[in-house]
Amino acid sequence: MLTLLKLLKDGRFHSGPALGVALGVSRSAVWKQLQHLEAELGLSIHKVRGRGYQLAAPLTLLDPVEIREQAPTCDWPVFVFDSLDSTNAEALRVIERGQAAPFLVLAERQTAGRGRRGRKWVSPFAENIYYSLVLRIEGGMRQLEGLSLVVGLAVMQALRELGVSGAGLKWPNDVLVGQKKIAGILLELVGDPADVCHVVLGVGINVNMQMTDEVDQQWTSMRLESGGVFDRNHLVAALGTTLQAYLSRHQVDGFSAIQAEWEQNHLWQGRAVSLIAGVNQIDGEVLGIDSQGALRLKVGGVEKVFSGGELSLRLRDDS
């Protein structure tokens, strides 16, 4: 089925007999594969008598060779999959199989993509970026301080470099344009964080997605913000280069050296917010973050610090 898709990806018309010859199957088998492409991947295919079959829009698939050529300083292996449950889950399996880090896992689609607090991450075929970079961490907890915030900063900068000038940060690991989410980060650890461990830097970016009824929050995409279609290989390469630079700074100087830059790009700095922790709600004003990446809130005139993976930050109605 995906072999057929690769024949059609140029967006031109291809006749049924020609596709059958290329695939070594009958015209009826080609027709069945076309139906599967539409049903399983959500693709729109034009069918015109006398001309053949054409994708509604040309398709650029992820290409590890092209990514490496555009990001020569990122010398990690790149594994690209047509479909995965999630890139983070596959990255964890690859670690178990003994692959040396760093390495990058990408997918054209995810069938069980997930974000923070178990939320579903909508992952249509060949429209967005589903990205998991695995690092080996040595030297204890200091190398993990503020790491998700560092990744968010790198994602934001990569988006800005490609023309999404309004991209900014929301603690702890969302990238927004205005009030709409354009990217998210999910980190997962394997091993002993006090000694040697692996960390999976999971990144989801809405790139060319234009519509979906599956997202339960405000969202946007690079295409919606700019009006143009983006080359996802170029984005992966740009993100890798930017992320590598930030990770190097973080490793050498610690998160405290990046703290001020993160605060300068925090869209909710100084805003009135509600921090949700399970059934509890804490109202306060965002003061910033500390040297470990924890949130600093002014609550009842007193500064308090919060950190943890199950916290959710929301703007108050009166902000």
Secondary structure as a PSIPRED ss2 file (coil, helix, strand):
# PSIPRED VFORMAT (PSIPRED V4.0)

   1 M C   1.000  0.000  0.000
   2 L H   0.000  1.000  0.000
   3 T H   0.000  1.000  0.000
   4 L H   0.000  1.000  0.000
   5 L H   0.000  1.000  0.000
   6 K H   0.000  1.000  0.000
   7 L H   0.000  1.000  0.000
   8 L H   0.000  1.000  0.000
   9 K C   1.000  0.000  0.000
  10 D C   1.000  0.000  0.000
  11 G C   1.000  0.000  0.000
  12 R C   1.000  0.000  0.000
  13 F C   1.000  0.000  0.000
  14 H E   0.000  0.000  1.000
  15 S C   1.000  0.000  0.000
  16 G H   0.000  1.000  0.000
  17 P H   0.000  1.000  0.000
  18 A H   0.000  1.000  0.000
  19 L H   0.000  1.000  0.000
  20 G H   0.000  1.000  0.000
  21 V H   0.000  1.000  0.000
  22 A H   0.000  1.000  0.000
  23 L H   0.000  1.000  0.000
  24 G C   1.000  0.000  0.000
  25 V C   1.000  0.000  0.000
  26 S C   1.000  0.000  0.000
  27 R H   0.000  1.000  0.000
  28 S H   0.000  1.000  0.000
  29 A H   0.000  1.000  0.000
  30 V H   0.000  1.000  0.000
  31 W H   0.000  1.000  0.000
  32 K H   0.000  1.000  0.000
  33 Q H   0.000  1.000  0.000
  34 L H   0.000  1.000  0.000
  35 Q H   0.000  1.000  0.000
  36 H H   0.000  1.000  0.000
  37 L H   0.000  1.000  0.000
  38 E H   0.000  1.000  0.000
  39 A H   0.000  1.000  0.000
  40 E H   0.000  1.000  0.000
  41 L H   0.000  1.000  0.000
  42 G C   1.000  0.000  0.000
  43 L C   1.000  0.000  0.000
  44 S C   1.000  0.000  0.000
  45 I E   0.000  0.000  1.000
  46 H E   0.000  0.000  1.000
  47 K E   0.000  0.000  1.000
  48 V E   0.000  0.000  1.000
  49 R C   1.000  0.000  0.000
  50 G C   1.000  0.000  0.000
  51 R C   1.000  0.000  0.000
  52 G E   0.000  0.000  1.000
  53 Y E   0.000  0.000  1.000
  54 Q E   0.000  0.000  1.000
  55 L E   0.000  0.000  1.000
  56 A C   1.000  0.000  0.000
  57 A C   1.000  0.000  0.000
  58 P C   1.000  0.000  0.000
  59 L C   1.000  0.000  0.000
  60 T C   1.000  0.000  0.000
  61 L C   1.000  0.000  0.000
  62 L C   1.000  0.000  0.000
  63 D C   1.000  0.000  0.000
  64 P H   0.000  1.000  0.000
  65 V H   0.000  1.000  0.000
  66 E H   0.000  1.000  0.000
  67 I H   0.000  1.000  0.000
  68 R H   0.000  1.000  0.000
  69 E H   0.000  1.000  0.000
  70 Q H   0.000  1.000  0.000
  71 A C   1.000  0.000  0.000
  72 P C   1.000  0.000  0.000
  73 T C   1.000  0.000  0.000
  74 C C   1.000  0.000  0.000
  75 D C   1.000  0.000  0.000
  76 W C   1.000  0.000  0.000
  77 P C   1.000  0.000  0.000
  78 V E   0.000  0.000  1.000
  79 F E   0.000  0.000  1.000
  80 V E   0.000  0.000  1.000
  81 F E   0.000  0.000  1.000
  82 D C   1.000  0.000  0.000
  83 S C   1.000  0.000  0.000
  84 L E   0.000  0.000  1.000
  85 D C   1.000  0.000  0.000
  86 S C   1.000  0.000  0.000
  87 T H   0.000  1.000  0.000
  88 N H   0.000  1.000  0.000
  89 A H   0.000  1.000  0.000
  90 E H   0.000  1.000  0.000
  91 A H   0.000  1.000  0.000
  92 L H   0.000  1.000  0.000
  93 R H   0.000  1.000  0.000
  94 V H   0.000  1.000  0.000
  95 I H   0.000  1.000  0.000
  96 E H   0.000  1.000  0.000
  97 R C   1.000  0.000  0.000
  98 G C   1.000  0.000  0.000
  99 Q C   1.000  0.000  0.000
 100 A C   1.000  0.000  0.000
 101 A C   1.000  0.000  0.000
 102 P C   1.000  0.000  0.000
 103 F E   0.000  0.000  1.000
 104 L E   0.000  0.000  1.000
 105 V E   0.000  0.000  1.000
 106 L E   0.000  0.000  1.000
 107 A E   0.000  0.000  1.000
 108 E C   1.000  0.000  0.000
 109 R C   1.000  0.000  0.000
 110 Q E   0.000  0.000  1.000
 111 T C   1.000  0.000  0.000
 112 A C   1.000  0.000  0.000
 113 G C   1.000  0.000  0.000
 114 R E   0.000  0.000  1.000
 115 G C   1.000  0.000  0.000
 116 R H   0.000  1.000  0.000
 117 R H   0.000  1.000  0.000
 118 G H   0.000  1.000  0.000
 119 R C   1.000  0.000  0.000
 120 K E   0.000  0.000  1.000
 121 W C   1.000  0.000  0.000
 122 V C   1.000  0.000  0.000
 123 S C   1.000  0.000  0.000
 124 P C   1.000  0.000  0.000
 125 F C   1.000  0.000  0.000
 126 A C   1.000  0.000  0.000
 127 E C   1.000  0.000  0.000
 128 N C   1.000  0.000  0.000
 129 I E   0.000  0.000  1.000
 130 Y E   0.000  0.000  1.000
 131 Y E   0.000  0.000  1.000
 132 S E   0.000  0.000  1.000
 133 L E   0.000  0.000  1.000
 134 V E   0.000  0.000  1.000
 135 L E   0.000  0.000  1.000
 136 R E   0.000  0.000  1.000
 137 I E   0.000  0.000  1.000
 138 E E   0.000  0.000  1.000
 139 G C   1.000  0.000  0.000
 140 G C   1.000  0.000  0.000
 141 M H   0.000  1.000  0.000
 142 R H   0.000  1.000  0.000
 143 Q H   0.000  1.000  0.000
 144 L H   0.000  1.000  0.000
 145 E C   1.000  0.000  0.000
 146 G C   1.000  0.000  0.000
 147 L H   0.000  1.000  0.000
 148 S H   0.000  1.000  0.000
 149 L H   0.000  1.000  0.000
 150 V H   0.000  1.000  0.000
 151 V H   0.000  1.000  0.000
 152 G H   0.000  1.000  0.000
 153 L H   0.000  1.000  0.000
 154 A H   0.000  1.000  0.000
 155 V H   0.000  1.000  0.000
 156 M H   0.000  1.000  0.000
 157 Q H   0.000  1.000  0.000
 158 A H   0.000  1.000  0.000
 159 L H   0.000  1.000  0.000
 160 R H   0.000  1.000  0.000
 161 E H   0.000  1.000  0.000
 162 L C   1.000  0.000  0.000
 163 G C   1.000  0.000  0.000
 164 V C   1.000  0.000  0.000
 165 S C   1.000  0.000  0.000
 166 G C   1.000  0.000  0.000
 167 A E   0.000  0.000  1.000
 168 G E   0.000  0.000  1.000
 169 L E   0.000  0.000  1.000
 170 K E   0.000  0.000  1.000
 171 W C   1.000  0.000  0.000
 172 P C   1.000  0.000  0.000
 173 N C   1.000  0.000  0.000
 174 D E   0.000  0.000  1.000
 175 V E   0.000  0.000  1.000
 176 L E   0.000  0.000  1.000
 177 V E   0.000  0.000  1.000
 178 G C   1.000  0.000  0.000
 179 Q C   1.000  0.000  0.000
 180 K E   0.000  0.000  1.000
 181 K E   0.000  0.000  1.000
 182 I E   0.000  0.000  1.000
 183 A E   0.000  0.000  1.000
 184 G E   0.000  0.000  1.000
 185 I E   0.000  0.000  1.000
 186 L E   0.000  0.000  1.000
 187 L E   0.000  0.000  1.000
 188 E E   0.000  0.000  1.000
 189 L E   0.000  0.000  1.000
 190 V E   0.000  0.000  1.000
 191 G E   0.000  0.000  1.000
 192 D C   1.000  0.000  0.000
 193 P C   1.000  0.000  0.000
 194 A C   1.000  0.000  0.000
 195 D C   1.000  0.000  0.000
 196 V E   0.000  0.000  1.000
 197 C E   0.000  0.000  1.000
 198 H E   0.000  0.000  1.000
 199 V E   0.000  0.000  1.000
 200 V E   0.000  0.000  1.000
 201 L E   0.000  0.000  1.000
 202 G E   0.000  0.000  1.000
 203 V E   0.000  0.000  1.000
 204 G E   0.000  0.000  1.000
 205 I E   0.000  0.000  1.000
 206 N C   1.000  0.000  0.000
 207 V C   1.000  0.000  0.000
 208 N C   1.000  0.000  0.000
 209 M C   1.000  0.000  0.000
 210 Q C   1.000  0.000  0.000
 211 M C   1.000  0.000  0.000
 212 T C   1.000  0.000  0.000
 213 D C   1.000  0.000  0.000
 214 E C   1.000  0.000  0.000
 215 V C   1.000  0.000  0.000
 216 D C   1.000  0.000  0.000
 217 Q C   1.000  0.000  0.000
 218 Q C   1.000  0.000  0.000
 219 W E   0.000  0.000  1.000
 220 T C   1.000  0.000  0.000
 221 S C   1.000  0.000  0.000
 222 M H   0.000  1.000  0.000
 223 R H   0.000  1.000  0.000
 224 L H   0.000  1.000  0.000
 225 E H   0.000  1.000  0.000
 226 S H   0.000  1.000  0.000
 227 G C   1.000  0.000  0.000
 228 G C   1.000  0.000  0.000
 229 V C   1.000  0.000  0.000
 230 F C   1.000  0.000  0.000
 231 D C   1.000  0.000  0.000
 232 R H   0.000  1.000  0.000
 233 N H   0.000  1.000  0.000
 234 H H   0.000  1.000  0.000
 235 L H   0.000  1.000  0.000
 236 V H   0.000  1.000  0.000
 237 A H   0.000  1.000  0.000
 238 A H   0.000  1.000  0.000
 239 L H   0.000  1.000  0.000
 240 G H   0.000  1.000  0.000
 241 T H   0.000  1.000  0.000
 242 T H   0.000  1.000  0.000
 243 L H   0.000  1.000  0.000
 244 Q H   0.000  1.000  0.000
 245 A H   0.000  1.000  0.000
 246 Y H   0.000  1.000  0.000
 247 L H   0.000  1.000  0.000
 248 S H   0.000  1.000  0.000
 249 R H   0.000  1.000  0.000
 250 H H   0.000  1.000  0.000
 251 Q H   0.000  1.000  0.000
 252 V H   0.000  1.000  0.000
 253 D H   0.000  1.000  0.000
 254 G C   1.000  0.000  0.000
 255 F H   0.000  1.000  0.000
 256 S H   0.000  1.000  0.000
 257 A H   0.000  1.000  0.000
 258 I C   1.000  0.000  0.000
 259 Q H   0.000  1.000  0.000
 260 A H   0.000  1.000  0.000
 261 E H   0.000  1.000  0.000
 262 W H   0.000  1.000  0.000
 263 E H   0.000  1.000  0.000
 264 Q H   0.000  1.000  0.000
 265 N C   1.000  0.000  0.000
 266 H E   0.000  0.000  1.000
 267 L C   1.000  0.000  0.000
 268 W C   1.000  0.000  0.000
 269 Q C   1.000  0.000  0.000
 270 G C   1.000  0.000  0.000
 271 R C   1.000  0.000  0.000
 272 A E   0.000  0.000  1.000
 273 V E   0.000  0.000  1.000
 274 S E   0.000  0.000  1.000
 275 L E   0.000  0.000  1.000
 276 I E   0.000  0.000  1.000
 277 A E   0.000  0.000  1.000
 278 G C   1.000  0.000  0.000
 279 V C   1.000  0.000  0.000
 280 N E   0.000  0.000  1.000
 281 Q E   0.000  0.000  1.000
 282 I E   0.000  0.000  1.000
 283 D E   0.000  0.000  1.000
 284 G E   0.000  0.000  1.000
 285 E E   0.000  0.000  1.000
 286 V E   0.000  0.000  1.000
 287 L E   0.000  0.000  1.000
 288 G E   0.000  0.000  1.000
 289 I E   0.000  0.000  1.000
 290 D C   1.000  0.000  0.000
 291 S C   1.000  0.000  0.000
 292 Q C   1.000  0.000  0.000
 293 G C   1.000  0.000  0.000
 294 A C   1.000  0.000  0.000
 295 L E   0.000  0.000  1.000
 296 R E   0.000  0.000  1.000
 297 L E   0.000  0.000  1.000
 298 K E   0.000  0.000  1.000
 299 V E   0.000  0.000  1.000
 300 G C   1.000  0.000  0.000
 301 G C   1.000  0.000  0.000
 302 V E   0.000  0.000  1.000
 303 E E   0.000  0.000  1.000
 304 K E   0.000  0.000  1.000
 305 V E   0.000  0.000  1.000
 306 F E   0.000  0.000  1.000
 307 S C   1.000  0.000  0.000
 308 G C   1.000  0.000  0.000
 309 G C   1.000  0.000  0.000
 310 E C   1.000  0.000  0.000
 311 L E   0.000  0.000  1.000
 312 S E   0.000  0.000  1.000
 313 L E   0.000  0.000  1.000
 314 R E   0.000  0.000  1.000
 315 L E   0.000  0.000  1.000
 316 R C   1.000  0.000  0.000
 317 D C   1.000  0.000  0.000
 318 D C   1.000  0.000  0.000
 319 S C   1.000  0.000  0.000
